Amino acid sequence: QLQASGGGLVQAGGSLRLSCTASGSIFSSNAMGWYRQAPGKQRELVAMISSGSGTNYSDSVKGRFTISRDNPKNTVYLQMNNLRPEDTAVYYCNANIQLRPGVNMIYWGRGTLVTVSS
């Protein structure tokens, strides 16, 4: 399962760091990432990182957010700087986990709320 933490309330221009750890019977973790869903909107990709640390960001967060991972800990991080009110959303972590050779599953965390006040 995935356990996320680090959300909260911050003023515009501030920073937060989200973390998400995969636990349980894991052979390896492949791509891991973060999505977000604002009220009344669809869930959207924020950032993704491959097992080799290749990254992909949505245009709206490029230059402000940084995704990273710690493979031995099966943990993915999202450093969010220069936050804006439009970043307010529930943030969900997502991971492609290899349970054993040839068996992969996609997992979602429960979500952590990020609120940015103006």
C-alpha positions in Angstrom: 0.0 0.0 0.0 1.0 3.6 -0.4 1.1 6.0 2.6 1.4 9.8 1.8 2.2 12.6 4.1 3.2 16.3 4.1 0.1 18.1 3.1 -1.2 21.2 4.9 -2.0 24.9 4.8 0.5 27.3 3.4 0.5 30.9 2.2 1.1 31.7 -1.5 4.8 31.7 -2.2 5.5 29.1 0.5 6.8 25.5 0.2 5.7 22.1 1.2 7.2 18.6 0.8 5.1 15.6 0.2 6.3 12.1 0.7 4.9 8.7 -0.2 6.2 5.3 0.8 5.2 2.0 -0.6 5.1 -0.8 1.9 4.3 -4.5 1.9 5.6 -7.3 -0.2 7.5 -5.4 -2.9 9.9 -6.8 -5.4 10.7 -3.4 -6.8 9.0 -0.1 -7.6 8.8 1.2 -11.1 7.4 4.6 -12.0 6.1 6.6 -9.1 4.3 9.9 -9.2 1.9 12.5 -8.0 -1.5 13.5 -9.3 -3.9 16.1 -7.9 -7.6 16.8 -7.9 -9.0 20.2 -7.2 -12.7 20.7 -6.3 -14.9 20.3 -9.3 -12.0 19.3 -11.6 -10.6 16.0 -12.9 -7.5 14.4 -11.5 -4.4 15.5 -13.3 -0.8 14.4 -13.5 1.6 16.6 -11.5 4.9 14.8 -11.9 6.2 11.3 -12.6 9.6 9.7 -12.0 10.8 6.5 -13.5 12.8 3.8 -11.7 15.9 5.3 -13.4 14.9 8.8 -12.1 13.8 10.2 -15.4 11.1 12.9 -14.7 8.1 14.4 -16.3 6.2 17.4 -15.1 2.9 19.1 -16.0 3.5 22.5 -17.5 1.8 24.2 -14.6 4.4 23.1 -12.1 7.6 23.1 -14.1 10.3 25.1 -12.4 8.4 25.1 -9.1 8.0 21.5 -8.2 10.7 18.8 -8.0 10.0 15.1 -7.8 12.6 12.7 -6.5 12.8 9.2 -5.1 14.7 6.9 -2.7 14.6 3.5 -4.3 15.8 1.4 -1.2 13.0 3.1 0.8 10.4 2.8 -2.0 9.6 6.4 -1.4 8.8 9.3 -3.7 9.0 12.9 -2.8 7.4 16.1 -4.2 9.1 19.3 -3.2 6.7 22.2 -4.0 8.1 25.7 -4.0 6.5 29.0 -4.8 3.1 27.6 -4.2 0.0 29.3 -5.7 -3.6 29.3 -4.7 -4.4 27.3 -7.9 -2.2 24.5 -6.5 -4.8 23.8 -3.9 -6.0 20.3 -4.3 -5.9 16.8 -2.9 -2.6 15.2 -4.0 -2.4 11.5 -4.6 0.6 9.4 -5.0 0.7 6.6 -7.6 3.1 3.8 -8.0 3.7 0.9 -10.4 4.9 -1.8 -8.1 6.4 -5.1 -9.1 5.2 -7.7 -6.6 7.3 -10.5 -8.1 8.9 -11.0 -11.5 6.2 -10.5 -14.2 3.5 -9.3 -11.8 2.9 -5.5 -11.6 0.2 -3.6 -9.9 -0.8 0.1 -9.9 -1.4 1.5 -6.5 -2.9 4.8 -5.3 -2.4 6.5 -2.0 -5.3 8.0 -0.1 -4.5 11.6 -0.8 -3.2 14.4 1.2 -4.8 17.9 1.1 -2.7 20.9 0.1 -4.3 24.3 0.7 -2.6 27.5 -0.5 -4.0 30.7 0.8 -3.6 34.0 -1.1 
